[in-house]
Amino acid sequence: MRMALGASRSDVFTLVIGQSLKLVLGGLAVGVAGALGLTRMLNAFLYGTGSSDPLTFVVVAGLLLGMGLLAGYVPARRAARTDPLVALRDE
């Protein structure tokens, strides 16, 4: 619909990636806050690393962020490639 109203393909791609990135960052914030809040319980399950090891948190957050962007890339590319006439006929 946005492309039919004049948005470029890059605008649509950026919009979809931005929306998926917001969800991923929100989930990361809740997850990291929960993990830091439960460090005593986590300490019993972790072997060879501390419960609040910053490197572990950064690596895991980076991997999850990368996976979230990869998961948002496919729908963003599909939305940017969709012909506006086909999309308007579908609805």
N, CA, C and O atoms as CSV, one atom per row, in Angstrom:
chain,resi,resn,atom,element,x,y,z
A,1,MET,N,N,0.828,-1.185,0.000
A,1,MET,CA,C,0.000,0.000,0.000
A,1,MET,C,C,0.875,1.252,0.000
A,1,MET,O,O,0.582,2.217,-0.707
A,2,ARG,N,N,1.931,1.238,0.780
A,2,ARG,CA,C,2.812,2.414,0.832
A,2,ARG,C,C,3.465,2.687,-0.514
A,2,ARG,O,O,3.637,3.839,-0.912
A,3,MET,N,N,3.824,1.619,-1.207
A,3,MET,CA,C,4.449,1.811,-2.515
A,3,MET,C,C,3.461,2.386,-3.520
A,3,MET,O,O,3.845,3.154,-4.402
A,4,ALA,N,N,2.208,2.024,-3.391
A,4,ALA,CA,C,1.190,2.579,-4.278
A,4,ALA,C,C,0.990,4.067,-4.011
A,4,ALA,O,O,0.567,4.813,-4.894
A,5,LEU,N,N,1.294,4.491,-2.791
A,5,LEU,CA,C,1.164,5.901,-2.446
A,5,LEU,C,C,2.454,6.687,-2.644
A,5,LEU,O,O,2.501,7.881,-2.348
A,6,GLY,N,N,3.504,6.028,-3.142
A,6,GLY,CA,C,4.711,6.757,-3.499
A,6,GLY,C,C,5.961,6.414,-2.722
A,6,GLY,O,O,7.005,7.023,-2.955
A,7,ALA,N,N,5.897,5.468,-1.811
A,7,ALA,CA,C,7.098,5.095,-1.057
A,7,ALA,C,C,8.035,4.289,-1.956
A,7,ALA,O,O,7.587,3.530,-2.815
A,8,SER,N,N,9.318,4.461,-1.750
A,8,SER,CA,C,10.286,3.707,-2.545
A,8,SER,C,C,10.480,2.314,-1.950
A,8,SER,O,O,10.057,2.033,-0.829
A,9,ARG,N,N,11.125,1.460,-2.725
A,9,ARG,CA,C,11.394,0.103,-2.249
A,9,ARG,C,C,12.280,0.124,-1.009
A,9,ARG,O,O,12.076,-0.664,-0.086
A,10,SER,N,N,13.258,1.020,-0.984
A,10,SER,CA,C,14.143,1.094,0.183
A,10,SER,C,C,13.402,1.587,1.420
A,10,SER,O,O,13.725,1.177,2.535
A,11,ASP,N,N,12.412,2.461,1.241
A,11,ASP,CA,C,11.602,2.914,2.380
A,11,ASP,C,C,10.814,1.760,2.992
A,11,ASP,O,O,10.742,1.627,4.213
A,12,VAL,N,N,10.231,0.938,2.144
A,12,VAL,CA,C,9.446,-0.208,2.622
A,12,VAL,C,C,10.361,-1.226,3.287
A,12,VAL,O,O,10.022,-1.776,4.336
A,13,PHE,N,N,11.516,-1.480,2.687
A,13,PHE,CA,C,12.476,-2.418,3.259
A,13,PHE,C,C,12.934,-1.935,4.637
A,13,PHE,O,O,12.976,-2.715,5.588
A,14,THR,N,N,13.273,-0.663,4.738
A,14,THR,CA,C,13.717,-0.085,6.010
A,14,THR,C,C,12.612,-0.135,7.055
A,14,THR,O,O,12.890,-0.380,8.229
A,15,LEU,N,N,11.383,0.089,6.659
A,15,LEU,CA,C,10.261,0.046,7.593
A,15,LEU,C,C,10.083,-1.345,8.182
A,15,LEU,O,O,9.915,-1.486,9.394
A,16,VAL,N,N,10.116,-2.366,7.346
A,16,VAL,CA,C,9.913,-3.734,7.826
A,16,VAL,C,C,11.083,-4.183,8.690
A,16,VAL,O,O,10.873,-4.799,9.735
A,17,ILE,N,N,12.310,-3.887,8.276
A,17,ILE,CA,C,13.478,-4.237,9.085
A,17,ILE,C,C,13.432,-3.492,10.416
A,17,ILE,O,O,13.759,-4.069,11.454
A,18,GLY,N,N,13.038,-2.240,10.403
A,18,GLY,CA,C,12.939,-1.457,11.638
A,18,GLY,C,C,11.925,-2.025,12.612
A,18,GLY,O,O,12.162,-2.048,13.820
A,19,GLN,N,N,10.789,-2.486,12.087
A,19,GLN,CA,C,9.778,-3.081,12.953
A,19,GLN,C,C,10.262,-4.389,13.563
A,19,GLN,O,O,10.003,-4.656,14.736
A,20,SER,N,N,10.957,-5.198,12.790
A,20,SER,CA,C,11.468,-6.447,13.351
A,20,SER,C,C,12.592,-6.168,14.341
A,20,SER,O,O,12.730,-6.880,15.335
A,21,LEU,N,N,13.390,-5.147,14.082
A,21,LEU,CA,C,14.476,-4.787,14.997
A,21,LEU,C,C,13.929,-4.290,16.334
A,21,LEU,O,O,14.514,-4.566,17.381
A,22,LYS,N,N,12.826,-3.570,16.308
A,22,LYS,CA,C,12.198,-3.114,17.564
A,22,LYS,C,C,11.771,-4.312,18.418
A,22,LYS,O,O,11.972,-4.317,19.633
A,23,LEU,N,N,11.186,-5.317,17.781
A,23,LEU,CA,C,10.763,-6.504,18.516
A,23,LEU,C,C,11.961,-7.250,19.103
A,23,LEU,O,O,11.919,-7.697,20.250
A,24,VAL,N,N,13.014,-7.381,18.322
A,24,VAL,CA,C,14.202,-8.095,18.783
A,24,VAL,C,C,14.851,-7.347,19.946
A,24,VAL,O,O,15.214,-7.961,20.950
A,25,LEU,N,N,14.999,-6.038,19.821
A,25,LEU,CA,C,15.623,-5.261,20.893
A,25,LEU,C,C,14.776,-5.265,22.162
A,25,LEU,O,O,15.320,-5.295,23.265
A,26,GLY,N,N,13.469,-5.236,22.022
A,26,GLY,CA,C,12.591,-5.339,23.188
A,26,GLY,C,C,12.743,-6.681,23.889
A,26,GLY,O,O,12.812,-6.748,25.116
A,27,GLY,N,N,12.793,-7.740,23.104
A,27,GLY,CA,C,12.995,-9.071,23.676
A,27,GLY,C,C,14.353,-9.218,24.334
A,27,GLY,O,O,14.478,-9.846,25.385
A,28,LEU,N,N,15.370,-8.637,23.713
A,28,LEU,CA,C,16.706,-8.682,24.311
A,28,LEU,C,C,16.746,-7.927,25.636
A,28,LEU,O,O,17.357,-8.389,26.600
A,29,ALA,N,N,16.103,-6.779,25.681
A,29,ALA,CA,C,16.094,-5.994,26.917
A,29,ALA,C,C,15.415,-6.757,28.051
A,29,ALA,O,O,15.924,-6.793,29.172
A,30,VAL,N,N,14.278,-7.360,27.761
A,30,VAL,CA,C,13.568,-8.136,28.781
A,30,VAL,C,C,14.383,-9.363,29.180
A,30,VAL,O,O,14.469,-9.699,30.361
A,31,GLY,N,N,14.982,-10.031,28.194
A,31,GLY,CA,C,15.767,-11.226,28.473
A,31,GLY,C,C,17.013,-10.947,29.287
A,31,GLY,O,O,17.319,-11.683,30.225
A,32,VAL,N,N,17.735,-9.897,28.944
A,32,VAL,CA,C,18.946,-9.555,29.698
A,32,VAL,C,C,18.585,-9.103,31.105
A,32,VAL,O,O,19.257,-9.479,32.065
A,33,ALA,N,N,17.539,-8.308,31.238
A,33,ALA,CA,C,17.113,-7.877,32.570
A,33,ALA,C,C,16.693,-9.079,33.419
A,33,ALA,O,O,17.027,-9.150,34.601
A,34,GLY,N,N,15.971,-10.009,32.826
A,34,GLY,CA,C,15.565,-11.206,33.556
A,34,GLY,C,C,16.745,-12.074,33.925
A,34,GLY,O,O,16.792,-12.623,35.026
A,35,ALA,N,N,17.703,-12.208,33.014
A,35,ALA,CA,C,18.887,-13.022,33.289
A,35,ALA,C,C,19.732,-12.400,34.396
A,35,ALA,O,O,20.232,-13.106,35.272
A,36,LEU,N,N,19.890,-11.097,34.358
A,36,LEU,CA,C,20.655,-10.433,35.414
A,36,LEU,C,C,19.930,-10.515,36.751
A,36,LEU,O,O,20.569,-10.601,37.800
A,37,GLY,N,N,18.612,-10.489,36.719
A,37,GLY,CA,C,17.828,-10.590,37.948
A,37,GLY,C,C,17.858,-11.984,38.560
A,37,GLY,O,O,17.661,-12.140,39.765
A,38,LEU,N,N,18.101,-12.980,37.747
A,38,LEU,CA,C,18.092,-14.363,38.223
A,38,LEU,C,C,19.493,-14.979,38.263
A,38,LEU,O,O,19.645,-16.185,38.063
A,39,THR,N,N,20.502,-14.170,38.516
A,39,THR,CA,C,21.879,-14.669,38.457
A,39,THR,C,C,22.157,-15.747,39.491
A,39,THR,O,O,22.961,-16.644,39.237
A,40,ARG,N,N,21.524,-15.684,40.627
A,40,ARG,CA,C,21.774,-16.713,41.642
A,40,ARG,C,C,21.296,-18.080,41.172
A,40,ARG,O,O,21.977,-19.084,41.378
A,41,MET,N,N,20.142,-18.118,40.550
A,41,MET,CA,C,19.645,-19.387,40.050
A,41,MET,C,C,20.478,-19.856,38.854
A,41,MET,O,O,20.758,-21.048,38.726
A,42,LEU,N,N,20.870,-18.943,37.995
A,42,LEU,CA,C,21.671,-19.297,36.839
A,42,LEU,C,C,23.047,-19.821,37.234
A,42,LEU,O,O,23.627,-20.642,36.524
A,43,ASN,N,N,23.557,-19.359,38.337
A,43,ASN,CA,C,24.880,-19.773,38.778
A,43,ASN,C,C,24.938,-21.283,39.021
A,43,ASN,O,O,25.997,-21.886,38.847
A,44,ALA,N,N,23.851,-21.892,39.410
A,44,ALA,CA,C,23.819,-23.330,39.643
A,44,ALA,C,C,23.867,-24.127,38.334
A,44,ALA,O,O,24.277,-25.288,38.337
A,45,PHE,N,N,23.453,-23.520,37.220
A,45,PHE,CA,C,23.398,-24.227,35.937
A,45,PHE,C,C,24.614,-23.990,35.055
A,45,PHE,O,O,24.816,-24.732,34.093
A,46,LEU,N,N,25.423,-22.994,35.345
A,46,LEU,CA,C,26.552,-22.635,34.492
A,46,LEU,C,C,27.840,-23.239,35.034
A,46,LEU,O,O,28.121,-23.164,36.230
A,47,TYR,N,N,28.601,-23.826,34.154
A,47,TYR,CA,C,29.879,-24.414,34.533
A,47,TYR,C,C,30.987,-23.745,33.724
A,47,TYR,O,O,30.908,-23.685,32.497
A,48,GLY,N,N,32.001,-23.252,34.391
A,48,GLY,CA,C,33.144,-22.659,33.717
A,48,GLY,C,C,32.990,-21.196,33.366
A,48,GLY,O,O,33.914,-20.600,32.812
A,49,THR,N,N,31.869,-20.611,33.667
A,49,THR,CA,C,31.667,-19.188,33.412
A,49,THR,C,C,30.824,-18.599,34.539
A,49,THR,O,O,29.999,-19.291,35.135
A,50,GLY,N,N,31.033,-17.341,34.818
A,50,GLY,CA,C,30.256,-16.678,35.866
A,50,GLY,C,C,28.847,-16.387,35.402
A,50,GLY,O,O,28.571,-16.360,34.202
A,51,SER,N,N,27.964,-16.173,36.346
A,51,SER,CA,C,26.560,-15.944,35.990
A,51,SER,C,C,26.342,-14.574,35.371
A,51,SER,O,O,25.362,-14.372,34.655
A,52,SER,N,N,27.230,-13.636,35.631
A,52,SER,CA,C,27.068,-12.311,35.025
A,52,SER,C,C,28.291,-11.967,34.179
A,52,SER,O,O,28.765,-10.831,34.202
A,53,ASP,N,N,28.798,-12.941,33.437
A,53,ASP,CA,C,29.950,-12.749,32.571
A,53,ASP,C,C,29.558,-11.822,31.417
A,53,ASP,O,O,28.702,-12.186,30.611
A,54,PRO,N,N,30.164,-10.629,31.317
A,54,PRO,CA,C,29.748,-9.675,30.279
A,54,PRO,C,C,29.989,-10.185,28.854
A,54,PRO,O,O,29.198,-9.900,27.955
A,55,LEU,N,N,31.064,-10.929,28.645
A,55,LEU,CA,C,31.342,-11.438,27.303
A,55,LEU,C,C,30.242,-12.392,26.842
A,55,LEU,O,O,29.834,-12.355,25.682
A,56,THR,N,N,29.769,-13.234,27.737
A,56,THR,CA,C,28.696,-14.162,27.400
A,56,THR,C,C,27.424,-13.415,27.027
A,56,THR,O,O,26.768,-13.750,26.041
A,57,PHE,N,N,27.076,-12.397,27.819
A,57,PHE,CA,C,25.879,-11.617,27.527
A,57,PHE,C,C,25.994,-10.904,26.181
A,57,PHE,O,O,25.027,-10.865,25.422
A,58,VAL,N,N,27.159,-10.343,25.879
A,58,VAL,CA,C,27.346,-9.618,24.622
A,58,VAL,C,C,27.294,-10.574,23.431
A,58,VAL,O,O,26.667,-10.266,22.417
A,59,VAL,N,N,27.941,-11.720,23.543
A,59,VAL,CA,C,27.958,-12.678,22.434
A,59,VAL,C,C,26.553,-13.221,22.169
A,59,VAL,O,O,26.117,-13.286,21.019
A,60,VAL,N,N,25.859,-13.602,23.213
A,60,VAL,CA,C,24.506,-14.147,23.035
A,60,VAL,C,C,23.565,-13.078,22.488
A,60,VAL,O,O,22.760,-13.357,21.600
A,61,ALA,N,N,23.660,-11.854,23.012
A,61,ALA,CA,C,22.810,-10.769,22.502
A,61,ALA,C,C,23.128,-10.484,21.037
A,61,ALA,O,O,22.218,-10.230,20.247
A,62,GLY,N,N,24.392,-10.522,20.672
A,62,GLY,CA,C,24.765,-10.307,19.274
A,62,GLY,C,C,24.241,-11.392,18.360
A,62,GLY,O,O,23.764,-11.105,17.262
A,63,LEU,N,N,24.323,-12.637,18.802
A,63,LEU,CA,C,23.788,-13.741,18.003
A,63,LEU,C,C,22.274,-13.624,17.840
A,63,LEU,O,O,21.748,-13.831,16.746
A,64,LEU,N,N,21.584,-13.298,18.909
A,64,LEU,CA,C,20.130,-13.152,18.822
A,64,LEU,C,C,19.740,-11.965,17.944
A,64,LEU,O,O,18.761,-12.033,17.201
A,65,LEU,N,N,20.498,-10.891,18.029
A,65,LEU,CA,C,20.235,-9.730,17.182
A,65,LEU,C,C,20.454,-10.085,15.712
A,65,LEU,O,O,19.654,-9.709,14.855
A,66,GLY,N,N,21.527,-10.803,15.421
A,66,GLY,CA,C,21.785,-11.233,14.049
A,66,GLY,C,C,20.708,-12.159,13.516
A,66,GLY,O,O,20.288,-12.025,12.367
A,67,MET,N,N,20.259,-13.089,14.333
A,67,MET,CA,C,19.197,-14.001,13.916
A,67,MET,C,C,17.882,-13.243,13.693
A,67,MET,O,O,17.138,-13.540,12.758
A,68,GLY,N,N,17.608,-12.271,14.552
A,68,GLY,CA,C,16.396,-11.467,14.379
A,68,GLY,C,C,16.422,-10.655,13.098
A,68,GLY,O,O,15.410,-10.545,12.407
A,69,LEU,N,N,17.582,-10.084,12.779
A,69,LEU,CA,C,17.698,-9.331,11.526
A,69,LEU,C,C,17.585,-10.252,10.319
A,69,LEU,O,O,16.978,-9.889,9.311
A,70,LEU,N,N,18.159,-11.422,10.418
A,70,LEU,CA,C,18.051,-12.387,9.323
A,70,LEU,C,C,16.598,-12.840,9.143
A,70,LEU,O,O,16.129,-13.008,8.017
A,71,ALA,N,N,15.904,-13.032,10.246
A,71,ALA,CA,C,14.492,-13.429,10.167
A,71,ALA,C,C,13.625,-12.308,9.597
A,71,ALA,O,O,12.612,-12.587,8.955
A,72,GLY,N,N,13.994,-11.067,9.813
A,72,GLY,CA,C,13.236,-9.946,9.270
A,72,GLY,C,C,13.618,-9.598,7.847
A,72,GLY,O,O,12.873,-8.898,7.160
A,73,TYR,N,N,14.780,-10.079,7.388
A,73,TYR,CA,C,15.256,-9.747,6.050
A,73,TYR,C,C,14.352,-10.332,4.954
A,73,TYR,O,O,14.037,-9.651,3.978
A,74,VAL,N,N,13.944,-11.574,5.117
A,74,VAL,CA,C,13.141,-12.235,4.081
A,74,VAL,C,C,11.793,-11.527,3.883
A,74,VAL,O,O,11.452,-11.207,2.744
A,75,PRO,N,N,11.016,-11.270,4.940
A,75,PRO,CA,C,9.758,-10.539,4.718
A,75,PRO,C,C,9.976,-9.114,4.210
A,75,PRO,O,O,9.171,-8.599,3.434
A,76,ALA,N,N,11.068,-8.477,4.648
A,76,ALA,CA,C,11.342,-7.113,4.184
A,76,ALA,C,C,11.648,-7.104,2.696
A,76,ALA,O,O,11.178,-6.235,1.962
A,77,ARG,N,N,12.442,-8.076,2.254
A,77,ARG,CA,C,12.765,-8.165,0.830
A,77,ARG,C,C,11.522,-8.465,0.008
A,77,ARG,O,O,11.323,-7.902,-1.068
A,78,ARG,N,N,10.684,-9.362,0.530
A,78,ARG,CA,C,9.443,-9.701,-0.182
A,78,ARG,C,C,8.510,-8.498,-0.269
A,78,ARG,O,O,7.893,-8.262,-1.308
A,79,ALA,N,N,8.405,-7.736,0.824
A,79,ALA,CA,C,7.538,-6.552,0.825
A,79,ALA,C,C,8.069,-5.491,-0.128
A,79,ALA,O,O,7.286,-4.806,-0.787
A,80,ALA,N,N,9.388,-5.348,-0.211
A,80,ALA,CA,C,9.967,-4.337,-1.088
A,80,ALA,C,C,9.850,-4.725,-2.561
A,80,ALA,O,O,9.795,-3.853,-3.427
A,81,ARG,N,N,9.811,-6.021,-2.849
A,81,ARG,CA,C,9.732,-6.470,-4.238
A,81,ARG,C,C,8.307,-6.587,-4.763
A,81,ARG,O,O,8.104,-6.731,-5.969
A,82,THR,N,N,7.324,-6.528,-3.883
A,82,THR,CA,C,5.937,-6.710,-4.295
A,82,THR,C,C,5.493,-5.558,-5.185
A,82,THR,O,O,5.722,-4.388,-4.880
A,83,ASP,N,N,4.861,-5.913,-6.279
A,83,ASP,CA,C,4.326,-4.905,-7.200
A,83,ASP,C,C,3.080,-4.279,-6.562
A,83,ASP,O,O,2.193,-5.002,-6.109
A,84,PRO,N,N,3.005,-2.943,-6.523
A,84,PRO,CA,C,1.842,-2.300,-5.881
A,84,PRO,C,C,0.503,-2.697,-6.504
A,84,PRO,O,O,-0.491,-2.827,-5.790
A,85,LEU,N,N,0.465,-2.889,-7.817
A,85,LEU,CA,C,-0.788,-3.283,-8.457
A,85,LEU,C,C,-1.252,-4.658,-8.020
A,85,LEU,O,O,-2.446,-4.878,-7.817
A,86,VAL,N,N,-0.327,-5.577,-7.875
A,86,VAL,CA,C,-0.666,-6.928,-7.421
A,86,VAL,C,C,-1.170,-6.882,-5.982
A,86,VAL,O,O,-2.128,-7.573,-5.636
A,87,ALA,N,N,-0.536,-6.080,-5.155
A,87,ALA,CA,C,-0.943,-5.965,-3.752
A,87,ALA,C,C,-2.324,-5.332,-3.626
A,87,ALA,O,O,-3.121,-5.747,-2.785
A,88,LEU,N,N,-2.612,-4.333,-4.454
A,88,LEU,CA,C,-3.920,-3.682,-4.390
A,88,LEU,C,C,-5.016,-4.591,-4.934
A,88,LEU,O,O,-6.145,-4.536,-4.445
A,89,ARG,N,N,-4.726,-5.412,-5.913
A,89,ARG,CA,C,-5.730,-6.336,-6.451
A,89,ARG,C,C,-6.051,-7.437,-5.465
A,89,ARG,O,O,-7.170,-7.948,-5.425
A,90,ASP,N,N,-5.052,-7.799,-4.665
A,90,ASP,CA,C,-5.216,-8.889,-3.681
A,90,ASP,C,C,-6.222,-8.509,-2.595
A,90,ASP,O,O,-6.969,-9.364,-2.119
A,91,GLU,N,N,-6.246,-7.265,-2.209
A,91,GLU,CA,C,-7.126,-6.847,-1.116
A,91,GLU,C,C,-8.411,-6.447,-1.680
A,91,GLU,O,O,-9.314,-6.056,-0.941
